[in-house]
Amino acid sequence: DEVFAPVARIEAIRLFLAYALFMGFTMYQMDVKSDFLYGTIDEEVYVMQPPGFQDPEYPAKVYKVEKSMYGLHQAPRAWYEPKKISDALQDPSWVEAMHEELHQFKIQKV
């Protein structure tokens, strides 16, 4: 029932961009295309067979979802587990943005 989408507030984005411009930082953006495919869900979720991919022997069969997938309301929360993200970003050059727990910044000298 709970929907979750970890996004930055527009004020935080504007503040970061203004500061980066002022400091002359080079900025890069990253997006993980397969992010929702690796989360695990804690609830029992079942899906029907999609049209065109139905098993002719069992047309009414439903499947239990074991991993997160696109389209599930639980997908963003399943992907965003602070432990997983913090483990992935153990490099000390990554800094977590204050008040924006999902957004990380990498500081490096050029």
SULJOLIN-V568483 format. One record per residue. N is the residue number from 0. SS is DSSP state (A for helix, B for strand, O for the rest). OMEGA is omega in whole degrees, 0 to 359 (NA if undefined). D_FIRST is the distance of its C-alpha to the first C-alpha in Angstrom with 1 decimal. Layout:
n: (N N)
ss: (SS SS)
omega: (OMEGA OMEGA)
d_first: (D_FIRST D_FIRST)
//
This chain:
n: (0 1 2 3 4 5 6 7 8 9 10 11 12 13 14 15 16 17 18 19 20 21 22 23 24 25 26 27 28 29 30 31 32 33 34 35 36 37 38 39 40 41 42 43 44 45 46 47 48 49 50 51 52 53 54 55 56 57 58 59 60 61 62 63 64 65 66 67 68 69 70 71 72 73 74 75 76 77 78 79 80 81 82 83 84 85 86 87 88 89 90 91 92 93 94 95 96 97 98 99 100 101 102 103 104 105 106 107 108 109)
ss: (O O O O O O O O O A A A A A A A A A A A A A A O O O O O O O O O O O A A A O O B O O O O O B B B O O O O O O O O O O O O O B B B O O B O O O O O O O A A A A A O O A A A A A A A O O O O O B B B O O O O O O O B B B O O O O)
omega: (186 179 184 176 182 179 179 173 183 179 180 179 180 179 179 180 179 180 180 178 179 182 180 180 168 184 176 177 181 176 179 185 184 187 184 185 185 179 175 181 183 183 174 180 179 179 176 177 180 178 180 180 182 176 183 179 182 185 182 183 174 183 176 180 181 181 178 178 179 178 177 176 182 188 180 180 179 179 184 171 185 180 180 182 181 176 182 184 181 178 184 179 175 181 179 179 178 178 177 192 181 190 183 178 178 181 176 179 181 NA)
d_first: (0.0 3.8 6.5 9.9 13.3 16.4 19.1 22.3 23.3 26.1 28.5 28.2 28.9 31.9 33.2 33.1 34.8 37.5 38.2 38.5 40.8 42.9 43.3 44.0 41.2 40.5 36.8 34.8 31.2 29.3 26.3 25.1 24.7 23.2 20.8 17.6 19.7 20.4 17.2 16.2 12.8 12.5 10.3 11.9 11.2 13.9 15.4 18.4 21.6 22.1 25.0 28.2 27.2 27.0 29.1 31.9 32.3 28.7 27.3 24.4 23.4 19.8 19.2 17.1 15.8 17.5 17.1 14.9 15.8 15.9 13.5 10.4 7.6 8.2 11.9 12.9 11.7 13.3 16.4 16.7 17.8 20.6 22.9 23.0 23.8 26.3 28.0 28.4 29.9 32.4 35.3 36.6 37.0 33.2 32.3 28.9 28.7 28.6 25.4 23.8 22.7 21.8 25.1 28.2 31.7 34.7 38.0 41.1 44.7 46.2)
//
